[in-house]
């Protein structure tokens, strides 16, 4: 942690500003490709300085448990006891959430989780990925994307993290993943999304905690 990390400064995200020791729960309305999207956001600025953690959930609209978990997290955090800042988006794909859509965004049939970092000139889901990436995800020093079994799925609990080739980043990502205390941890190589051959998939290694 650097000296600048210890400085208590304002938290500015997506046009909102939150003073140290304060919390804001709000809705941001964004118009993308003619569609109004109401995005719920918690902005929590700790009373003490520290890094910024961004948490998203509901990238897949039908994964309701993680949406509820992220909302509970946002409500429970006391900024007076927090060192650093948190940006929590409980439902990062509101159109899919309201449509009870499994895997895809109904506007254009694309899987939002496969569109990042997005394309502002693309269809709705690609343009929405671009907005989320540039206004929410990149606001953090650390990033957690919460998922869960979709409406037709039954999954064992697991955590995954991406291998970037940057040792410092990869070590921190692994530390974050292992801190959950879940036995199944997936280690995945970073892979390009646009464009990507149909035959290419991320390599996954399952590490069992002892």
N, C-alpha and C positions, 0 to 999 in steps of 0.2 A: 504494500500500500504506500502511495506517495504522499507528500505533504498536501498536495492539492486534493487528495481523497478525503483528508480530514477537515477540509473547509466546508462549512455548512452553507450551501447556496440554494437558491430557488430551483424548483423542478419545473421545467418547461417542456411540455409534450403536446403535440397536436393542437397547438393554439391555446392551451391552458397553462396557467402558472400557479404553483403551489408553494407557499412560504415554508421555511423550516419548521418542523413540529406540527404540520397541518396535513389533513387528508381531504381529498375531493373524490366523491363518487358522482359520476356524471354520464351523460349520453352525448356523443359526438355524432352529428348527422353529416354524412359525406355523400355527395352525389357522384356516382361513377357510371359512366355510359348511360345516363338517363335514369338510373335506379338510385333512389334514396336509401342509404344504409345507416341504420341507427346503431352505433357501436358503443356498448357499455365500457366504461373505463374507471378504474380506481387509480388515483395518483396519490402516493404516500411519500411524504418528504420527512425523513427522520430528524429528530432533534439533534442528533450527532452526525458528523460527516462520515462518508463511506462510499462504496461503489453503488452502482445502480443495477438492480435486477429487474428484468422484464419477464413476465409470465403471461403466456397466452393459452387459451383452451378453446375447444369447440371449432378448431379448423375444419373438422368434419362435423357437420351440423347435427348429426344424430347421435353423437357421443355425449350423452347428457350427464353422466356421473362427473366427468372432469369439469364441465361447465358449472355444476353445482359446487364442486370442491373449490374451484377458483373464486367463485362468488363468496363462499364462506371465508376463504383466506383473506380476500379484500376487506370484508367486514370486520374480521378479527384483529387485524394488525393495528397496534397502538403506535402512532408516530412518535409519541413521547418516549417510547422504549426502543425505537429503531435507530440503528446506526447505518446510514446510507439512505437509498431511495428505492421505491418499488413502483413499477408500472404493471398493473394487472388488467388484462382484457379477458373477461370470463367467456365471452361468446364472440370469437374472432370471425365467424362467418354467419352473421345474423340472418341473412336471407335463407341459407340452407337450414338453420336452426328452426325458423318459423315454418318452413315447408316440411319439416321432419324428413329431410332428404338424407339418404344413406350415401356416403362417400363423395357425392358430387354436388356442385352448386347448380340448382335447376335452371338458372338463367341461360347457361351455355353448355351444361353437361360436363364441365371440367372438374377435376379433383384439385382443390385449392392447395393441398399439401404437395402437389407436384409442379406448382407454377412459380415458386420463388426463385430468384428475387423479383419476378414479375416483369410486366411489359406495359407501360402506360398507353401504348398504341394497340394493345391486344384486345381481346374480348373481355367481358366483364370480369371473369375470375382472374385473368392475367393482370388486368389493370388494378383490381382490388389487392392482389398480392403485391404489386408495386407500391401501392399506398401503405399497406401494412408494414412492408419492409422498410420503407424510407421514413415513416412517421412514428412507428411503434418499436419494431424489433431493433433497429440500429440505435435507439435511444439508450440501450443498456450496455453495461460492461459484461453482464452475464445474461444468459437467455435460457428459459425453460419453456418447452412447448408440451402442454399436457394433452394426452389422448386417453382413449379407453375403448373397450369393446363397443363397436357400433351395434345398432339395434338387432342385427341378426348374428352377432358374434359372441363367442364365449372364449375369453383369453385368460391365460395365467398372468399374474402381475409381472411386468418386466420394465426395465429402463434401457434406453439406448442412447449412445452418444456417437458423434461423428469424429473420424480421424482426419485431420487437416494437413498433417505433415509438419506443423509448427509444434515442436515438442512442448513448449510452455503451455500453449493453448490446449493441446491434447491431454497433458497431465492434469490440468485444472478440470477439463471436461470429465475425465475419468473419476477424479476425486468427487465431483458433484454427483455423478451417477452412482458411485458406490455409497455415498452418504445416505441414500434412501433406505439402505438395509434390505433391499430386495435381492433374492438369490440370482435371478436371471438378468444378466446384463449383456446387451447387444452392442458390439463394437462395429461401427459401419464406416466404410470409406466414403468420403465426400464424392458426390457424383453430380454431373451437370444434368439439368432438366430440359433446357431448351437450347438446341435440339438434342435428342438422345435416341440412339437406335433401340428398337423394340427388344433386341436380344440382350441389352445391357441392364444389369441389376446391381445393386450394392452388395458387396461381400459382407457377410455377417458372421461374427464369431460370438459364440455363447460362452461367457465366463461364469462359472459357478463359484459363488462365495463359500468359503469353508466356515 
